[in-house]
Structure formats: structure tokens, C-alpha cells
């Protein structure tokens, strides 16, 4: 009996050591699969939450970036308007004041030459100061280097002779007529950018520029000088004046698209660098015009020696131009030459509008319609660019999510 019990005990222990039946294996397998599925769902939920959080952050950062860009443009616009409106006051003083009781300032066109010399010295001095204070920001060559100063030769040439042709046109057509012609300066910038540098603009951009151009020109035409424009805009030599205006627009357009091309090909170009060398070449080209081709330079020097007080007004004029150019070249670098051209084109429109409203003089129906055209063009262009930037930002965000 004792041996029989020992055999039964051994058989039970051996049976307990045998593997469990397949049912137990199936139960454990299904439990493992359930835990794996739960873990996968948890990870998917975490990834979805992370993607949603990233999308919200991207949208917030995109909105903040667009708001910051809009604020920068607003600061540039205010800087350009205030600097050049103030400069216009000093130009008015120089053109109307009688020095010594009888003499007026000769050769107002040479004020651009003085401004070029002053802006070159001002920008060059700021560059030297910035390189001393921030030596790590100096360009070290390569794709991020500054363009050579010779890159600005052609733009400096057109920047010198373009305004000179505009001043020369005033001998044949009145100033309001020239304002009408020059109000279309955005169109040559777009056309030359397309022809020379293969830059494309959507047709709706041309339409917006046409609205602004039509509004500015109509406002000037129906303004206080409208009768004068209609009466004397077409004298015997008016065609020559309009040809000079056309050449002025052409050269100004070339200057702007060349500046865009330089900024695009040299990422390290800065507004100060461009301001410095643009004014260097512009002033250099003015020297033979003032002292070789004509005697205007010698006349100005003799006039300033006789009336030193005129030098103070010239200095104020140059300071305003230097401050304005800081904003202009920053606008070109950040927003492009077309935006800068739109700002400078509408500057006189807004200054006249504010002056008229401030003095209490009413606007006619035609002028209010012109104001509507200008604001329609500006606001529509801003809305279109804002929508395009949002679409581009959304596409880049979806592309990044897919690649991730």
C-alpha cells in the first residue's frame, strides 16, 4: 500500500509539471493582444494630441508673426511719411525764402546731390559703429556676404539721372501734371521686374496697383490745381516734358528692381549697406553733372559762402532725407521694392488729404471717389497678401506634418 501511494503521488506531481492545455494559451494570447491594442490606442491618442497642440502653436505663432510684420510695415510707413513731409517743409523754405532780401536758393535739383553725400556719410558711419560694437555680425564671406560695392553702380546711375530728368521735365509741364504722370510708377516696377528678372505678379496685383494709381492721379487732377493742369498741361513743348517723365519712371523702376535683385542674390545685404553704397554712386555721378556739364555746383558753393544761414536749411533737408532713407531701405529689404514704391507714391496723396481735412476745406465728389479708389486698392492688396501668406503657411504646416 505504501508503494502504491508513492506511485500515485509521483504521477500527480508529473501531471502538474506538464504544460497547460491550449485553452489556457489562447486565453493568455488574447489578453496580450488586448493590452497591445490598448497601448497602441494610447500612443495614437498621444500623437494626435501632440499634433493638435503643435497646430495650435503654429497658428498662434503664425498670427503673431503676421501681426509683427504688419507693425513693422506701419512703423516704416510712419517713418517715411513723417521724414519726407518734414523734408518738404524745408524744401519749401529753400525755394521761397529770399536770402539777403533778394536772392533765392539756386538749382533746387542739386539738393538731391547734397542728400546723397550726407546719406553716404551717415550710413557709412553707422556701419563702422555697428562693426565696432557688434564684431560678430560682420560678414564672413560665402552666400551670406555683402554684395561688392560695385554691384550698385547701375542702380546709382539711374538713381542719379532719373530724378534729374524729373526736374528737367518741370521746364515743359507744370508740377501737378508731373504728379499725375509719376503716380503710375508702380506699373514700371512690376513690368521691369518681370522683363529683367523673370519676377511674376498675379494679374490681381496689377489691378490693385491700377486702383491706387487711378485714385492718386484723379485726386491730383480734381484738386485745387486741376484748372491749372487742364489749362497748361499741353503747351507746345509738353510732349518733351512727358517723354522726360516717362524716362524718369523707367529709370526709377530699374533702380527698384535692381535693388530687389541685389537683396535676393546676396542674403547678407543689409539696409545700411545698400543705403551707403547706393548714395556713394549716386553722389559720385552728381559731381560731373554739377561741376563739368553745368556750373550749378560752383553757383551753389558761392551762394552758401555768401549766405551761411542757407547751409543750416540744407543740413536740415539732408537730415530728414537720411532718416527717411533708413526706413526706405529697410522697407525694400523686408517687404520688397513694390511695397516701398506704393508707400512713396501714396505719401503725397495722404499728406495733401490730411492737410485739406485739417484746414477744414471740403473735398468734392470726384476727390472723395478718388480717395475711395486709393483705399480700395491698398486694403484689397493687404487682404490679398494676408490671405496668400496664410495659405502658404498652411501648406508648409501640412507638408511638415506629413513628413513627420
Secondary structure, 3 states (H helix, E strand, C coil): CHHHHHHHHHHHHHHHHCCCCHHHHHHHHHHHHHHHHHHHHHHHHHHHHHHHHHHHHHHHHHHHHHHHHHHHHHHHHHHHHHHHHHHHHHHHHHHHCCECCCECCCCHHHHHHHHHHHHHHHHHHHHHHHHHHCHHHCCCCHHHCCCCHHHHHHHHHHHHHHHHHHHHHCCCCCHHHHHHHHCCHHHHHHHHHHHHHCCCCCHHHHHHHHHHHHHHHHHHHCCCCHHHHHHHCCCCCHHHHHHHHHHHHHHHHHHHHHHHHHHHHCCCCCHHHHHHHHHHHHHHHHHHHHHHHCCHHHHHHHHHHHCHHHHHHHHHHHHHHHHHHHHHHHHHHHHCHHHHHHHHHHHHHHHHHHHHHHHCCCCCHHHHHHHHHHHHHHHHHHHHHHHHHHHHHHHHHHHHHHHC
